[in-house]
Amino acid sequence: MLSGLFAGFAFLVANMGWAVYGGKPAVAPLIDIPTIFNNQAAPKPIEAGPFGPDNVVVGLVTHITLSMLFGIAFALLAAMLLILIRADVARSLMPRLAGILGHVRRDAAT
């Protein structure tokens, strides 16, 4: 969950930098997120100006929540992949280990 949060913040900083590079304010990504969340064509602040704190808060909460959820999903997928890889490696090593142990047993018996 923390890794998703940190990755989300890194992604947000990159988006903010890209917004500034494009001539928009740095908070533009945080203002754009509520338009998707609230199903709006453009930011419509409730009580504030176009870059009001209500849009920024909704954008930040949505971004943090989605970042943590993506982090959890990635961790679960990585764990399942690791389990599958370990099982595959164990299956491929078993015949080799059996062969090595068979040679050791024969050598010990003679």
Backbone as CSV, one residue per row, in Angstrom:
resi,resn,N_x,N_y,N_z,CA_x,CA_y,CA_z,C_x,C_y,C_z
1,MET,0.828,-1.177,0.000,0.000,0.000,0.000,0.883,1.256,0.000
2,LEU,1.936,1.232,0.787,2.826,2.396,0.821,3.564,2.572,-0.495
3,SER,3.944,1.460,-1.126,4.643,1.590,-2.404,3.728,2.213,-3.452
4,GLY,2.443,1.839,-3.434,1.498,2.459,-4.355,1.330,3.939,-4.076
5,LEU,1.320,4.283,-2.797,1.192,5.687,-2.407,2.396,6.497,-2.885
6,PHE,3.608,5.964,-2.672,4.808,6.683,-3.106,4.896,6.770,-4.630
7,ALA,4.519,5.684,-5.315,4.519,5.719,-6.777,3.480,6.717,-7.283
8,GLY,2.340,6.764,-6.601,1.300,7.725,-6.986,1.761,9.160,-6.819
9,PHE,2.486,9.430,-5.743,3.009,10.786,-5.541,4.055,11.129,-6.594
10,ALA,4.901,10.164,-6.946,5.892,10.407,-8.002,5.194,10.692,-9.332
11,PHE,4.146,9.922,-9.621,3.385,10.143,-10.847,2.692,11.501,-10.817
12,LEU,2.166,11.887,-9.661,1.503,13.181,-9.531,2.494,14.326,-9.744
13,VAL,3.675,14.200,-9.184,4.700,15.241,-9.378,5.067,15.345,-10.857
14,ALA,5.180,14.198,-11.528,5.478,14.223,-12.961,4.340,14.899,-13.739
15,ASN,3.109,14.595,-13.379,1.966,15.247,-14.032,1.949,16.742,-13.765
16,MET,2.286,17.140,-12.554,2.324,18.567,-12.221,3.412,19.268,-13.036
17,GLY,4.557,18.623,-13.157,5.635,19.199,-13.973,5.228,19.345,-15.430
18,TRP,4.542,18.326,-15.952,4.079,18.384,-17.338,3.040,19.493,-17.520
19,ALA,2.197,19.688,-16.517,1.199,20.754,-16.597,1.880,22.118,-16.640
20,VAL,2.880,22.324,-15.800,3.607,23.598,-15.792,4.324,23.789,-17.122
21,TYR,4.908,22.710,-17.646,5.582,22.778,-18.942,4.605,23.172,-20.048
22,GLY,3.347,22.742,-19.915,2.323,23.075,-20.902,1.646,24.414,-20.669
23,GLY,2.102,25.174,-19.681,1.545,26.490,-19.428,0.338,26.500,-18.516
24,LYS,0.059,25.388,-17.864,-1.055,25.317,-16.927,-0.519,25.438,-15.502
25,PRO,-1.385,25.702,-14.546,-0.913,25.741,-13.157,-0.548,24.335,-12.669
26,ALA,0.311,24.280,-11.677,0.788,22.989,-11.168,-0.338,22.145,-10.584
27,VAL,-1.400,22.778,-10.113,-2.511,22.023,-9.524,-3.497,21.517,-10.572
28,ALA,-3.213,21.731,-11.841,-4.138,21.317,-12.903,-4.485,19.823,-12.848
29,PRO,-3.526,18.905,-12.610,-3.918,17.496,-12.527,-4.891,17.222,-11.381
30,LEU,-4.718,17.914,-10.275,-5.621,17.718,-9.139,-6.997,18.314,-9.405
31,ILE,-7.066,19.297,-10.280,-8.348,19.902,-10.623,-9.055,19.064,-11.690
32,ASP,-8.270,18.409,-12.551,-8.860,17.586,-13.608,-9.440,16.281,-13.070
33,ILE,-8.866,15.728,-12.026,-9.353,14.457,-11.475,-10.797,14.562,-11.003
34,PRO,-11.198,15.624,-10.291,-12.604,15.697,-9.876,-13.591,15.774,-11.037
35,THR,-13.168,16.305,-12.184,-14.089,16.352,-13.319,-14.456,14.943,-13.768
36,ILE,-13.517,14.031,-13.702,-13.793,12.633,-14.039,-14.640,12.004,-12.936
37,PHE,-14.244,12.260,-11.695,-14.943,11.671,-10.542,-16.373,12.184,-10.442
38,ASN,-16.582,13.478,-10.711,-17.913,14.086,-10.610,-18.688,14.064,-11.925
39,ASN,-18.097,13.460,-12.987,-18.738,13.370,-14.296,-19.069,14.760,-14.843
40,GLN,-18.051,15.626,-14.880,-18.201,16.995,-15.376,-17.331,17.184,-16.612
41,ALA,-17.732,18.067,-17.494,-16.926,18.380,-18.675,-15.782,19.330,-18.324
42,ALA,-15.997,20.179,-17.326,-14.994,21.136,-16.882,-15.119,21.291,-15.368
43,PRO,-14.047,21.730,-14.708,-14.142,21.916,-13.256,-15.226,22.926,-12.891
44,LYS,-16.081,22.532,-11.971,-17.135,23.426,-11.475,-17.029,23.465,-9.957
45,PRO,-16.268,24.420,-9.451,-16.110,24.468,-8.000,-17.423,24.780,-7.288
46,ILE,-17.536,24.253,-6.113,-18.762,24.442,-5.333,-18.831,25.850,-4.765
47,GLU,-17.798,26.257,-4.054,-17.827,27.572,-3.405,-16.576,28.403,-3.680
48,ALA,-15.676,27.894,-4.483,-14.395,28.580,-4.657,-14.182,28.937,-6.127
49,GLY,-13.055,29.575,-6.384,-12.700,29.945,-7.743,-12.347,28.721,-8.571
50,PRO,-11.920,28.910,-9.799,-11.662,27.776,-10.681,-10.579,26.819,-10.170
51,PHE,-9.686,27.333,-9.348,-8.679,26.462,-8.750,-8.932,26.336,-7.254
52,GLY,-10.166,26.184,-6.899,-10.574,26.167,-5.502,-10.104,24.940,-4.751
53,PRO,-10.040,25.076,-3.442,-9.551,23.963,-2.617,-10.474,22.755,-2.643
54,ASP,-11.762,22.947,-2.944,-12.658,21.788,-2.973,-12.268,20.833,-4.098
55,ASN,-11.946,21.365,-5.283,-11.512,20.508,-6.382,-10.169,19.853,-6.087
56,VAL,-9.261,20.596,-5.480,-7.933,20.053,-5.172,-8.051,18.935,-4.139
57,VAL,-8.890,19.109,-3.130,-9.051,18.085,-2.099,-9.669,16.828,-2.686
58,VAL,-10.726,16.987,-3.489,-11.344,15.817,-4.125,-10.337,15.120,-5.033
59,GLY,-9.568,15.889,-5.786,-8.550,15.303,-6.661,-7.480,14.571,-5.889
60,LEU,-7.018,15.164,-4.789,-5.972,14.532,-3.998,-6.464,13.261,-3.318
61,VAL,-7.651,13.299,-2.755,-8.207,12.105,-2.095,-8.424,10.992,-3.114
62,THR,-8.967,11.332,-4.273,-9.181,10.325,-5.314,-7.853,9.750,-5.785
63,HIS,-6.863,10.606,-6.001,-5.556,10.159,-6.476,-4.877,9.250,-5.447
64,ILE,-4.905,9.638,-4.182,-4.273,8.827,-3.133,-4.970,7.480,-3.006
65,THR,-6.300,7.483,-3.033,-7.037,6.225,-2.907,-6.739,5.291,-4.065
66,LEU,-6.778,5.805,-5.280,-6.481,4.962,-6.436,-5.034,4.477,-6.424
67,SER,-4.101,5.317,-5.992,-2.696,4.900,-5.912,-2.526,3.741,-4.943
68,MET,-3.164,3.827,-3.783,-3.054,2.740,-2.812,-3.711,1.464,-3.338
69,LEU,-4.857,1.591,-3.999,-5.515,0.402,-4.556,-4.674,-0.247,-5.651
70,PHE,-4.063,0.567,-6.512,-3.182,0.009,-7.534,-1.955,-0.637,-6.901
71,GLY,-1.431,-0.053,-5.831,-0.304,-0.662,-5.120,-0.666,-2.009,-4.528
72,ILE,-1.851,-2.121,-3.935,-2.312,-3.395,-3.372,-2.494,-4.419,-4.491
73,ALA,-3.112,-4.024,-5.595,-3.321,-4.950,-6.714,-1.987,-5.418,-7.286
74,PHE,-1.020,-4.509,-7.421,0.290,-4.887,-7.939,0.992,-5.842,-6.986
75,ALA,0.892,-5.599,-5.684,1.522,-6.493,-4.709,0.912,-7.887,-4.772
76,LEU,-0.408,-7.976,-4.918,-1.059,-9.286,-5.029,-0.636,-10.012,-6.303
77,LEU,-0.569,-9.301,-7.421,-0.126,-9.918,-8.662,1.334,-10.364,-8.581
78,ALA,2.176,-9.543,-7.968,3.583,-9.909,-7.823,3.741,-11.139,-6.934
79,ALA,2.953,-11.227,-5.864,3.018,-12.394,-4.984,2.565,-13.655,-5.713
80,MET,1.479,-13.557,-6.481,1.013,-14.729,-7.233,2.044,-15.151,-8.276
81,LEU,2.671,-14.192,-8.934,3.699,-14.509,-9.917,4.899,-15.180,-9.256
82,LEU,5.289,-14.688,-8.094,6.405,-15.286,-7.371,6.086,-16.722,-6.968
83,ILE,4.864,-16.982,-6.526,4.458,-18.342,-6.158,4.499,-19.253,-7.377
84,LEU,4.015,-18.764,-8.513,4.036,-19.573,-9.737,5.462,-19.848,-10.203
85,ILE,6.323,-18.848,-10.108,7.714,-19.030,-10.523,8.404,-20.032,-9.607
86,ARG,8.193,-19.924,-8.300,8.809,-20.873,-7.366,8.317,-22.291,-7.621
87,ALA,7.031,-22.445,-7.894,6.484,-23.776,-8.167,7.080,-24.336,-9.450
88,ASP,7.228,-23.498,-10.467,7.792,-23.945,-11.734,9.257,-24.329,-11.568
89,VAL,10.012,-23.547,-10.825,11.424,-23.855,-10.580,11.543,-25.152,-9.788
90,ALA,10.691,-25.325,-8.776,10.737,-26.552,-7.977,10.417,-27.768,-8.844
91,ARG,9.419,-27.643,-9.721,9.065,-28.765,-10.599,10.194,-29.102,-11.554
92,SER,10.913,-28.093,-12.038,12.001,-28.374,-12.975,13.240,-28.907,-12.267
93,LEU,13.406,-28.573,-10.988,14.579,-29.040,-10.256,14.403,-30.422,-9.648
94,MET,13.184,-30.857,-9.417,12.954,-32.144,-8.760,13.595,-33.314,-9.498
95,PRO,13.409,-33.451,-10.807,14.063,-34.586,-11.478,15.586,-34.520,-11.388
96,ARG,16.133,-33.327,-11.454,17.594,-33.182,-11.353,18.078,-33.553,-9.964
97,LEU,17.351,-33.091,-8.952,17.738,-33.442,-7.579,17.599,-34.941,-7.342
98,ALA,16.552,-35.519,-7.884,16.369,-36.966,-7.734,17.511,-37.717,-8.405
99,GLY,17.928,-37.231,-9.560,19.055,-37.865,-10.240,20.347,-37.733,-9.464
100,ILE,20.587,-36.568,-8.902,21.798,-36.353,-8.098,21.755,-37.218,-6.856
101,LEU,20.613,-37.247,-6.186,20.489,-38.070,-4.978,20.600,-39.549,-5.313
102,GLY,20.115,-39.948,-6.469,20.259,-41.349,-6.892,21.700,-41.730,-7.066
103,HIS,22.510,-40.820,-7.637,23.946,-41.086,-7.810,24.638,-41.120,-6.455
104,VAL,24.243,-40.281,-5.546,24.847,-40.266,-4.215,24.544,-41.565,-3.481
105,ARG,23.321,-42.041,-3.596,22.933,-43.291,-2.920,23.691,-44.481,-3.493
106,ARG,23.835,-44.491,-4.836,24.570,-45.599,-5.442,26.019,-45.581,-5.021
107,ASP,26.603,-44.376,-4.951,28.006,-44.273,-4.549,28.169,-44.683,-3.078
108,ALA,27.217,-44.349,-2.250,27.308,-44.689,-0.817,27.116,-46.187,-0.607
109,ALA,26.337,-46.839,-1.496,26.071,-48.272,-1.331,27.280,-49.101,-1.764
110,THR,28.123,-48.576,-2.612,29.280,-49.379,-3.070,30.487,-49.194,-2.235
